[in-house]
Amino acid sequence: MITLGDLEQWLNAPAETEQLEFKQAKQSFSKTDLLRYCVALANERGGHLVLGVTDKPPRRVVGSQAFPSATSLNEVKALIVQQLGFRVDVTELQHPDGRVLVFEIPSRPLGQPQAFEGTYLMRAGENLVAMTPDVLRAIFAEDQQDWFSQPARSEASADDVIALLDTQTYFELLDRPYPTTRDNVLERLQSEGFIQSTKAGWVITNLAAVLLARKLEAFSPSLARKAPRVVIYEGINKLQTRNEIVGQRGYAVGFEDWVTFVHSAAPQNHFIEEVVREEVKMFPKQAIRELIANALVHQDFLATGTSVMIEMYSDRLEISNPGLPPIPPDRFIDEYRSRNEQLADIMRCLGICEEKGSGIDKVIHAAEVYQLPAPDFRVGETRTTAVLFAYQDFADMSKSDRIRACYQHCCLLYVSNRQMSNQTLRERFHLPPARAATVSQIIGATKEADLIKTDDSESASTRYARYLPFWA
């Protein structure tokens, strides 16, 4: 219970700390600002937001009329739970110099930063700012690193290590000759943190198992459930399943087989076949490869009873992973943050993942080359899903499809040091010059959606206008 004695100690503190934030809020305090400070303080391991006190030393109580009644305080507490998903206790203190409100904000969960309206917030002096990549990376590594270093098998013999892990494929992926002795194999695995030597034998880590296992189920049921599932449906819904497989091997050693299986199961892109006069699958193999790799690397390994899902329908391919992304989906093209950086680094070394930030670019580029609708990236309550669509004639695309394609095309050109114009978007949709007015309407709708903006430094002429992503 917070008392006037606690308040006096805070007033005499030499400076605001990570756990204290003072605001005068004499007449009122914005609910939006309240939510933002709750998020920032939660991200800094919890603290107190104090209303009715000057924020510059020497601090003094000035009193606050914010949320003046018990009803309004209850409403704002309910709003915090509804908007942020955690509870904040509020104490009302009657100081001789005025009313003081103290919001007691809990710490975020281990490894899980809090966000408001898609932005992870922290304090920087007097301001609230978006968390920097290094701060986010450190938070995501808090618990995931522990999971990767936990033992998947303890007291294993040297023979057990070789039997359980596909070391042959591992060295092939590294493009290195297989060592001549078993001890050299073990030495390499130990240097990567895959195994640890103890008096009782070798410890095989979760990291080693999830990457190199010959059979994940040979370790534990929980690791077996980390294997990706591939489901092929007959139509556009889940009513009839044509084929289903569950991965058995570790991600690194089984990756190429999963990509090949999914690609071979895809229908033909008959429209492209007519143009290039050769058999072409509907979904580009490179796009499939990148999206599966992304789902494996960016998943939340602490989520139980769930796995990466690869679901193919007659009109689309959906690849989803447990966990929510650390950045908004509309920034997947230009930003990169991973909650599993250790796993991502190893996958890159093994040639499975692209360099940071380039995978989604390649997915969008492949969709344009194959004349497919723009991919869609969706965030649910517990999962993140990427959707590749089958070929669709321009006339059949919805307004949202066209806006999404316009935005992604603009982003793709921008990260390639180019700029979108009416002409480049017409070429993306494979439309003739006579359809310039139609493309201008799409550009206008995308601007109205606040996804792109005109580059004012270029020509003011609509005909020669150039466009930038909203974040540029």
C-alpha positions in Angstrom: 0.0 0.0 0.0 1.5 3.4 -1.1 1.5 6.0 1.7 2.2 9.7 2.1 5.6 8.6 3.6 6.4 6.9 0.3 5.5 10.1 -1.6 7.8 12.2 0.6 10.7 9.8 -0.1 10.0 10.1 -3.9 9.8 13.9 -3.7 13.3 14.0 -2.1 14.8 11.6 -4.6 17.7 13.4 -6.5 16.2 12.6 -9.9 13.5 10.6 -11.7 14.6 7.0 -12.0 13.5 4.2 -14.2 10.8 3.4 -11.7 9.4 7.0 -11.2 7.7 9.4 -13.5 6.1 12.7 -12.2 3.5 14.8 -14.0 1.7 17.9 -12.8 -1.6 17.1 -14.5 -3.3 19.9 -12.5 -6.6 19.9 -14.4 -6.5 16.7 -16.4 -4.3 14.0 -18.0 -4.7 12.5 -21.4 -5.9 8.8 -21.4 -3.6 8.2 -24.4 -0.6 9.6 -22.6 -1.5 7.5 -19.6 -1.6 4.4 -21.7 1.7 5.3 -23.3 3.5 5.9 -19.9 2.0 2.6 -18.6 3.6 0.8 -21.5 7.0 2.6 -21.2 7.2 2.0 -17.4 6.2 -1.7 -17.8 9.0 -2.1 -20.4 11.4 -0.7 -17.8 10.5 -3.4 -15.4 7.6 -1.5 -13.8 7.3 1.6 -11.7 5.1 4.5 -10.6 3.5 7.3 -12.5 2.7 10.1 -10.1 0.1 12.8 -11.0 -0.1 16.1 -9.1 3.6 16.6 -8.6 6.0 18.9 -10.5 8.4 17.0 -12.7 11.4 19.3 -12.2 13.3 19.3 -8.9 12.8 20.6 -6.3 9.6 18.7 -6.6 6.4 19.8 -4.9 2.8 18.7 -4.7 0.5 20.9 -6.8 -2.6 18.6 -6.8 -4.3 17.0 -9.7 -8.0 16.9 -10.8 -7.3 14.1 -13.3 -9.9 11.3 -13.1 -11.7 13.1 -10.3 -14.2 10.5 -9.1 -14.1 6.8 -8.1 -16.1 6.0 -11.2 -13.7 7.7 -13.5 -10.7 5.9 -11.8 -12.5 2.6 -12.3 -13.2 3.4 -15.9 -9.5 4.2 -16.6 -8.3 1.1 -14.8 -10.7 -0.9 -17.0 -9.4 0.9 -20.1 -5.8 0.0 -19.3 -6.8 -3.7 -19.0 -8.7 -3.6 -22.2 -6.1 -1.7 -24.3 -2.9 -3.1 -22.8 -3.8 -6.5 -21.3 -2.4 -5.9 -17.8 -3.8 -4.4 -14.6 -2.6 -1.2 -13.0 -3.4 -0.3 -9.3 -4.2 3.3 -8.5 -3.8 5.0 -5.1 -5.4 8.3 -4.3 -3.4 10.3 -1.7 -4.7 13.4 0.1 -1.6 15.5 0.6 -1.9 18.8 2.5 -1.0 20.6 -0.7 -3.4 18.7 -2.9 -4.7 15.4 -4.3 -2.0 13.0 -5.7 -2.7 10.0 -7.9 -0.2 7.1 -8.0 -0.4 4.6 -10.8 1.5 1.4 -9.8 2.6 -0.3 -13.1 3.8 -3.9 -13.1 6.8 -5.2 -15.0 6.4 -6.7 -18.4 6.8 -10.5 -18.6 10.3 -11.8 -19.2 11.3 -11.5 -22.8 8.0 -9.8 -23.8 8.1 -6.0 -24.5 4.8 -4.1 -24.3 3.4 -2.1 -27.2 0.8 0.6 -27.7 -0.7 1.1 -31.1 2.0 -1.1 -32.6 5.0 0.8 -31.0 7.2 -0.5 -28.3 7.8 2.5 -26.1 10.6 3.6 -23.6 11.5 6.8 -21.9 14.3 9.1 -23.2 14.6 12.1 -20.9 11.3 13.9 -20.9 10.0 12.1 -24.0 8.6 8.7 -24.9 10.3 7.2 -27.9 10.2 3.9 -29.8 12.5 1.3 -28.4 15.8 1.0 -30.3 16.7 -2.3 -32.0 19.4 -3.2 -29.5 17.0 -2.7 -26.5 14.3 -4.8 -28.2 16.9 -7.5 -29.1 18.0 -7.7 -25.5 14.5 -8.1 -24.2 13.6 -10.8 -26.7 16.8 -12.6 -25.8 16.0 -12.7 -22.1 14.0 -16.0 -22.2 14.6 -17.4 -25.6 18.3 -17.7 -25.0 17.6 -19.7 -21.8 15.3 -22.0 -23.8 18.0 -22.7 -26.5 20.6 -23.5 -23.9 18.4 -25.8 -21.9 19.2 -29.5 -22.2 17.2 -31.6 -24.7 19.2 -34.7 -23.6 21.6 -35.0 -20.7 24.2 -37.6 -19.9 24.6 -38.6 -23.5 27.6 -40.6 -24.7 29.6 -39.5 -27.7 27.9 -42.2 -29.7 24.5 -40.9 -28.6 25.4 -37.4 -29.9 26.3 -38.8 -33.3 23.2 -41.0 -33.4 20.8 -38.2 -32.4 22.2 -35.4 -34.5 22.6 -35.4 -38.3 26.2 -34.2 -38.2 26.8 -35.3 -41.8 24.2 -32.9 -43.2 25.4 -30.2 -40.9 28.9 -30.2 -42.3 27.5 -30.4 -45.9 25.5 -27.2 -45.2 28.7 -25.6 -43.9 30.4 -26.7 -47.2 33.2 -28.3 -45.1 34.6 -31.8 -45.3 33.4 -34.2 -42.6 36.1 -34.4 -39.8 38.2 -37.5 -39.8 37.6 -38.3 -36.2 34.6 -38.3 -33.9 36.4 -36.1 -31.4 36.8 -33.4 -34.1 33.0 -33.6 -34.8 32.2 -33.2 -31.1 34.7 -30.3 -30.8 33.0 -28.4 -33.6 29.5 -29.0 -32.1 30.8 -27.8 -28.7 32.3 -24.6 -30.2 28.9 -23.7 -31.6 27.1 -24.2 -28.3 25.2 -27.3 -29.5 26.6 -29.6 -26.9 28.3 -29.2 -23.5 30.7 -31.5 -21.7 29.9 -32.6 -18.1 31.2 -35.2 -15.8 28.2 -37.3 -16.5 28.5 -37.1 -20.3 27.4 -34.7 -23.0 24.5 -32.3 -22.8 22.7 -31.8 -26.1 21.0 -28.4 -26.1 17.6 -27.5 -27.4 19.4 -25.4 -30.0 21.2 -28.5 -31.3 18.1 -30.6 -31.3 15.8 -28.1 -33.0 18.4 -27.5 -35.8 20.1 -30.9 -36.3 17.9 -33.7 -34.9 17.5 -36.8 -37.0 14.2 -37.2 -35.3 12.8 -34.5 -33.0 10.6 -37.1 -31.3 13.7 -38.9 -30.1 14.3 -36.1 -27.7 10.9 -35.3 -26.1 7.2 -34.8 -27.0 7.6 -31.0 -26.5 10.4 -30.8 -29.0 8.5 -33.0 -31.4 5.7 -30.5 -31.3 8.1 -27.8 -32.6 8.2 -29.6 -35.9 6.4 -27.8 -38.7 3.2 -29.2 -40.1 2.3 -29.1 -43.8 -1.3 -29.5 -44.8 -2.5 -29.5 -48.5 -6.3 -28.9 -48.9 -8.4 -29.7 -52.0 -10.2 -26.4 -52.2 -10.3 -22.9 -50.7 -11.2 -24.1 -47.2 -10.3 -26.9 -44.7 -13.1 -29.2 -45.5 -11.1 -31.8 -47.5 -7.4 -32.6 -46.8 -5.4 -34.0 -49.7 -2.1 -34.6 -47.9 -0.5 -33.9 -44.5 3.0 -34.4 -43.2 4.6 -33.5 -39.9 8.3 -32.7 -40.0 10.6 -35.2 -38.3 14.0 -33.7 -38.6 15.7 -30.5 -37.2 15.1 -27.3 -39.0 18.5 -27.0 -40.7 18.8 -30.6 -41.9 15.1 -30.9 -42.9 14.6 -27.5 -44.5 15.2 -28.3 -48.1 12.9 -31.3 -48.1 10.0 -29.2 -46.7 10.5 -26.5 -49.3 10.7 -29.0 -52.1 7.5 -30.8 -50.9 5.5 -27.6 -50.6 6.7 -26.3 -54.0 6.0 -29.6 -55.8 2.4 -29.7 -54.3 1.6 -26.2 -55.7 -0.7 -25.9 -58.7 0.5 -24.7 -62.0 0.6 -21.0 -62.9 -1.1 -21.4 -66.3 -1.0 -17.7 -67.1 2.8 -17.6 -66.8 3.1 -20.9 -68.7 1.4 -19.3 -71.7 3.9 -16.4 -71.6 7.2 -18.3 -71.0 6.1 -21.6 -72.6 7.3 -23.8 -69.8 5.8 -25.4 -66.7 5.9 -23.0 -63.8 4.4 -23.6 -60.3 1.9 -21.1 -58.9 4.0 -20.1 -55.9 7.6 -19.2 -56.5 10.1 -21.5 -54.8 12.2 -18.6 -53.5 9.1 -17.0 -51.9 8.1 -20.4 -50.3 11.7 -20.8 -49.0 11.9 -17.3 -47.5 8.5 -17.5 -45.8 9.1 -20.9 -44.2 12.5 -19.8 -43.0 11.0 -16.6 -41.5 8.3 -18.6 -39.7 10.8 -21.0 -38.2 13.2 -18.3 -37.1 10.7 -15.8 -35.7 8.4 -18.1 -33.8 7.9 -18.0 -30.1 9.6 -21.1 -28.8 8.0 -20.7 -25.3 4.5 -21.1 -26.8 3.3 -24.6 -26.0 1.1 -27.0 -28.0 1.6 -25.1 -31.2 4.0 -25.1 -34.2 4.8 -23.6 -37.5 1.9 -24.3 -40.0 2.2 -24.5 -43.7 -1.3 -24.7 -45.3 -1.8 -24.8 -49.0 -5.3 -24.1 -50.6 -6.2 -24.0 -54.2 -6.0 -20.2 -54.2 -3.4 -19.4 -51.6 -0.5 -20.5 -49.4 -0.6 -19.6 -45.7 2.5 -19.9 -43.5 2.1 -19.1 -39.9 4.1 -19.2 -36.7 3.3 -18.9 -33.0 4.1 -15.5 -31.6 3.6 -11.9 -32.5 6.1 -9.9 -34.5 8.4 -7.3 -32.8 7.6 -4.8 -35.6 4.3 -3.8 -37.4 3.6 -5.9 -40.5 3.8 -2.9 -42.8 7.4 -2.5 -41.8 8.5 -6.1 -42.6 10.0 -4.8 -45.9 12.4 -2.2 -44.5 13.1 -3.3 -40.9 14.4 -6.5 -39.3 14.1 -7.6 -35.7 14.2 -11.2 -34.5 13.3 -12.6 -31.1 15.7 -15.5 -31.9 18.9 -13.9 -33.1 21.1 -16.8 -32.2 19.0 -19.2 -34.2 18.8 -16.7 -37.1 22.6 -16.3 -37.2 23.2 -20.0 -37.4 20.5 -20.4 -40.1 22.2 -17.7 -42.1 25.6 -19.4 -41.7 24.1 -22.6 -43.0 22.7 -20.8 -46.1 19.0 -21.2 -45.1 18.2 -17.6 -44.2 19.0 -14.5 -46.2 20.9 -11.6 -44.8 19.1 -9.5 -42.3 16.1 -7.7 -43.8 16.3 -9.1 -47.4 14.0 -12.1 -47.1 10.6 -10.3 -47.4 12.0 -8.1 -50.2 12.6 -11.3 -52.2 9.1 -12.6 -51.4 7.5 -9.4 -52.7 9.8 -9.3 -55.8 9.0 -12.9 -56.6 5.2 -12.1 -56.4 5.6 -9.3 -58.8 7.7 -11.4 -61.3 5.1 -14.2 -61.1 2.3 -11.6 -61.6 0.6 -12.6 -58.3 -1.4 -10.4 -56.0 0.6 -8.8 -53.2 1.4 -11.0 -50.3 -0.5 -10.3 -47.1 1.0 -10.3 -43.6 -1.6 -10.8 -40.8 -1.2 -10.6 -37.0 -3.7 -12.5 -34.9 -4.0 -12.8 -31.1 -1.3 -15.5 -30.9 0.1 -16.1 -34.4 1.7 -14.3 -37.3 0.6 -15.4 -40.8 2.1 -14.7 -44.3 -0.3 -15.3 -47.2 0.8 -15.9 -50.8 -2.0 -15.7 -53.3 -2.5 -17.6 -56.6 -2.6 -15.7 -59.9 -5.5 -13.3 -60.2 -6.4 -11.1 -63.1 -6.2 -7.4 -62.4 -9.9 -6.9 -62.9 -10.6 -9.5 -60.2 -8.4 -7.8 -57.5 -10.2 -6.1 -54.7 -9.4 -2.5 -53.7 -7.5 -3.6 -50.7 -5.4 -6.0 -52.9 -4.5 -3.1 -55.2 -3.6 -0.8 -52.3 -1.5 -3.4 -50.7 0.3 -4.1 -54.0 0.9 -0.3 -54.5 2.4 0.1 -51.0 4.6 -3.0 -51.3 5.8 -1.9 -54.8 6.7 1.5 -53.4 8.6 0.0 -50.5 10.4 -2.5 -52.7 11.6 0.3 -55.0 12.6 2.6 -52.1 14.8 -0.1 -50.5 16.4 -0.6 -53.9 17.2 3.2 -54.1 14.5 3.8 -56.7 11.1 5.5 -56.6 7.6 4.5 -57.6 5.8 6.3 -60.4 2.6 5.7 -62.4 4.7 3.9 -65.0 6.4 1.5 -62.6 3.1 0.6 -61.0 1.5 0.0 -64.4 4.3 -2.3 -65.2 3.8 -4.1 -61.8 0.2 -4.7 -62.8 1.1 -5.4 -66.4 -1.3 -2.7 -67.6 -0.9 -0.7 -70.9 -0.3 3.1 -70.9 -4.0 3.6 -71.7 -4.7 2.5 -68.1 -2.7 5.2 -66.5 -5.8 6.9 -65.1 -6.8 3.6 -63.4 -3.3 3.4 -61.8 -3.6 7.0 -60.7 -6.7 6.1 -58.8 -4.9 3.2 -57.0 -2.1 5.6 -56.1 -4.6 8.1 -54.8 -6.4 5.5 -52.7 -3.0 4.3 -51.2 -2.2 7.9 -50.3 -5.6 8.3 -48.6 -4.8 5.2 -46.6 -1.6 7.0 -45.4 0.7 4.3 -46.8 2.6 6.4 -49.4 3.3 10.1 -50.0 4.4 12.2 -52.9 8.1 13.1 -53.1 7.9 16.9 -53.0 11.5 17.2 -54.0 10.6 15.8 -57.4 8.4 17.2 -60.2 5.1 18.7 -59.2 3.5 17.3 -62.4 1.2 14.4 -61.7 2.5 12.7 -64.8 6.0 12.7 -63.5 5.3 12.4 -59.8 7.4 10.1 -57.7 6.2 8.4 -54.5 7.7 7.3 -51.2 6.5 4.9 -48.4 4.9 6.8 -45.5 7.9 6.0 -43.2 10.6 7.3 -45.6 
